[in-house]
Each structure stands twice: as structure tokens, then as C-alpha cells.
């Protein structure tokens, strides 16, 4: 596997671009289009929120029914959520406008939105510029860059990553773009993630790989503990690379593809957390020696979701008691006398608790670790062999400011 440039257009047979439709201030890019030259096998995972935005309903229905897509149109600045029947009509109108420009079926166009909830989508602004957007998409990295910027809301930087690997003697490419900065957790985020690949893979295999990957990447991150109405991860696989179709989960080809696919999404997930609203710290929680993978994940997320833990790291306070308290509140049964934990990064490794007993440590050593941008919390449960990782950030004054002024 090799890291490459190109993002969403790194895979052969894909084009992308972005344009301003006037949904955001100062003529910022706010409408992205991703197109496959040929029908692409599609897979999807969306929010578990009971309140689902209109685009989420549309995308779920068309992907599960048809298993193929030709394009994704995505806007920022307006979530098209809690907009009733009109919201659904606007989604269909968007898809129809794109289908006309790309000469494909309306059911082959996925739609995504992110932004303010409860405001009608200014559909005329979008449909007016779709012809210009369709003409401007390209297969180079510029197209990917424009698309990645057009889906941002409170994000400070685009999230882009791509790799290549070899399957059946054919070089295949996997690339993606994502957005997300707030409302990150408990599952996925206020996030959109679009992945393209030129590998040939069956729908069943692609959907299984995506579902498993989401569970271990986007569902293992937290910025603020709030769940969005619009979370969507969409994957398009157009088969242009020419490898033999991946159809068996037990095959070596499946394993190679899954490893590369997971890596792309893990990098994107970490990028989202690092760009969390107002974040000054990136926190990785690594749980070891749990009695099951399910419990390991629960424990890891209970720490990364804790506001008391987040604020302690913002204040650069080695308050390990908050970490222990958060796993105690997780609902997972364990023996506190078996637990060990430490803080670590390139500035050092400080043991704070060993087999349930506090360890004397130098505050200066702990402070050196906590002053760094990236910090890892290691927790050993002393119960078994299962492990899990989660990612989060601190909770700062700036987070409150950003969200206090979100609509104004």
C-alpha cells in the first residue's frame, strides 16, 4: 500500500469539482459534484439519529434498491433537515438536475447536505449553478480539492487522503474526502465522507467492508458528544482498474482491499477529530486487556466522550482520576484493582495507575506530555486480550464561542 496524491479523483474514471451557489457567505465554495464515468457499485452508512435529513432518506433508498450510482451532489451551508415534504422534493429536484447534465438516471444520483438545520434549502440557487458545475469537474487533483472545500462548514481545513495497492496484478486506487468539525459522536459525526475506488468489488463485499470500517473509525471518534441528522458515508467502486471482481470475504484480494480501505477512512476520521471545533489537543484512547472487543470499544469511547476528561486535557491537568471515573461509568463490569493507565507521546511516558494503585509521578514530566498537541491515554484492564482505540479532542473556550454564534 502506498500513499498517493489525488484524493477523490485518485481513482481512475472519476471527476470532481466545486462551485459557489451562494449558500455560504463571501462566495465560498459550497456545492460539490463527484462523478463516475461508468455506473459504480455503491455502499452507504448513514446516521443512527431518529431525525434523518431528507438527503439521508433519499440516498439510503436508492443505494439499497439499485446498488449503483453515477454521481454525488453535496452542499454545505444548509442541512435540508427537519424541512418536511418540501425537503424531500428539493432533494429529488437536485438529483434530477444533475441527472440531466450527466445523462444518467435520477436514481443514480446521491444527494448530501450539511449546515444549519430547520431552514428550507434554497433549491433555485443550487439548480441554477449545477450546469456550470457539471462542466467544470475534472479528473485531476484540483477537482478533488475544490470538492473537498465545497463540503466544509466550521472546518478549518479540508480532509483528503488516497492510497494505491495491487490486486490480481492490477494497481487499484482508493481516495476520499470528508468534512466534520462539530456534532461528532456518538456515531459518526456531523460528517460527510465520500470514498471512490477503481477496484472491481461486489456490492455485498463493499457494503460489509464499509459497515465494519465505519464501526472502527468514524464510530470511534468524539468531539462534543452530539449526534447529527445528516451523517453519511458513501462509497463508489467503478471497476475501471480491471482486477477480477472481489466476491469472497475469505479471499486474499478481499483482505488487501479491506486493509487499504480501512487505512483511508482511519486517516480521514483522525483528520476530523484533529480539526474539531476549537480543539487544541488530539487524544487517542487505547484500551488493552479487555474481556471482549465490544467492551473495549465501550470503554475507549467512554473516556474520549467525557467532558471532564476533555476539559482536563484542555487545561493540561494530569487528572487521571477523571479517566478512571469515566470507564467506571461506562457500564462495563471490571475490577478497578486490575486497571493500569498512563499518558504518553513523543515527550515521554508517565505511568499514573498500576494495578489499581496510584503511581507517584513528577508533575513536570506529566506537564511536558500534556503540553503537546497529540496525547495518548493507555488503559490496561487486566481482564483478557481484547483491545480498541478511539479518538477525540479537548473541549475549549473556542468551542463554546463557535457554537454560540453558529447561526449568526
Secondary structure as GFF3:
##gff-version 3
##sequence-region A 1 408
A	DSSP	beta_strand	2	3	.	.	.	ID=ss1
A	DSSP	three_ten_helix	7	9	.	.	.	ID=ss2
A	DSSP	beta_strand	14	19	.	.	.	ID=ss3
A	DSSP	three_ten_helix	25	27	.	.	.	ID=ss4
A	DSSP	beta_strand	31	46	.	.	.	ID=ss5
A	DSSP	alpha_helix	54	66	.	.	.	ID=ss6
A	DSSP	beta_strand	68	78	.	.	.	ID=ss7
A	DSSP	alpha_helix	84	102	.	.	.	ID=ss8
A	DSSP	three_ten_helix	106	108	.	.	.	ID=ss9
A	DSSP	beta_strand	109	116	.	.	.	ID=ss10
A	DSSP	alpha_helix	123	136	.	.	.	ID=ss11
A	DSSP	alpha_helix	141	150	.	.	.	ID=ss12
A	DSSP	beta_strand	159	167	.	.	.	ID=ss13
A	DSSP	beta_strand	170	179	.	.	.	ID=ss14
A	DSSP	beta_strand	192	197	.	.	.	ID=ss15
A	DSSP	alpha_helix	203	216	.	.	.	ID=ss16
A	DSSP	three_ten_helix	218	220	.	.	.	ID=ss17
A	DSSP	beta_strand	221	222	.	.	.	ID=ss18
A	DSSP	beta_strand	232	237	.	.	.	ID=ss19
A	DSSP	alpha_helix	252	274	.	.	.	ID=ss20
A	DSSP	beta_strand	282	290	.	.	.	ID=ss21
A	DSSP	alpha_helix	293	304	.	.	.	ID=ss22
A	DSSP	alpha_helix	307	314	.	.	.	ID=ss23
A	DSSP	alpha_helix	320	328	.	.	.	ID=ss24
A	DSSP	three_ten_helix	336	338	.	.	.	ID=ss25
A	DSSP	beta_strand	340	345	.	.	.	ID=ss26
A	DSSP	beta_strand	348	354	.	.	.	ID=ss27
A	DSSP	beta_strand	357	358	.	.	.	ID=ss28
A	DSSP	alpha_helix	363	370	.	.	.	ID=ss29
A	DSSP	beta_strand	374	380	.	.	.	ID=ss30
A	DSSP	beta_strand	386	393	.	.	.	ID=ss31
A	DSSP	alpha_helix	397	404	.	.	.	ID=ss32
###
